[in-house]
Amino acid sequence: MNLADLATFLGKFFHYFVESLLFHIIPKPKKNVAGEIVLITGAGSGLGRLLALKFVRLGAIVVLWDINQENLAETCRVAKEHSSARVYGYTCDCSKKQEIYKVAKQVKKEVGDVTILINNAGVVTGKQFLETSDEHVGKSFLVNCFSHIWTYIAFLPSMIANNHGHLVCISSAAGQIGMNGLADYSASKFASFGFAESIYFELRHLKKHGIKTTIVCPYFIKTGMFNGCLSKYPTLLPILEPEYAASKIIKAILENQVYLITPKSIAIALVLKQVRGGLLSVVCGQLLKLTVPQEAPAWGSDTFTP
């Protein structure tokens, strides 16, 4: 690195550091999403449904995908009750590439180009690794990671052509720190985080500054995926209420926030993970540990009711 490169790096670092401090004092301006076409996967229940309701109230055109037709219809019904905004529902199995491409083509024809893409669909097994079947490991990666890649392939070209859009990845704290009993889930969430972050940097390199990225890494949320689960240290790391998580995500999107890690104690755990050659990662693993009830379903999802 020569002196010119070093000066450029330090200048940018100082600029973004000061900007970050200012926005902790002064409220960051929020963008208007009225008229934007927002596609949410896994919208039939849980977090996906809450995000849909919040976007219709903001005047967005909402496109909802879910594998469960009954749940999807209910989300569409409730969304239409909350707003006069246009709401479209499509049954889609996000573990199947060709189905994603087929439904995406239908959306483009019937609704238009998606401008805000929220990859929310997810599945979890909650078993020790050697007790998890090949099918369930594969499903975790297909839904939690590969579906993100396939939806990007389907919808990113129009965003690039118009230099306008927003890509939202619902990852997880388990995509930052590995967790006992969640090996396949955690690995798939690490992958989705890495993919979304890489595309963010790629778009910056292409100078497509009109396309924003938000990567969400929450601790576990009280939805169908983690019903009955308990945090070992609920004061430090509470299981998040769905309404709280949805509100934080909407705020992050409207403010074009790149990373959302919630609660803040997760960020502290990430720092500790790097200390003493990784020895403190054992402490982090204990801190983030979940208690899973024996009666919990073997397969949970925000795309269908287990």
PyMOL commands that set and color helices and strands:
alter all, ss='L'
color gray80, all
select helices_A, chain A and resi 3-25+46-57+69-82+97-110+129-131+134-162+173-175+183-205+224-226+242-254+264-273+275-278+280-287
alter helices_A, ss='H'
color red, helices_A
select strands_A, chain A and resi 37-40+61-66+87-91+116-119+123-124+165-170+211-218+230-231+259-262+290-291+300-301
alter strands_A, ss='S'
color yellow, strands_A
deselect
rebuild
show_as cartoon
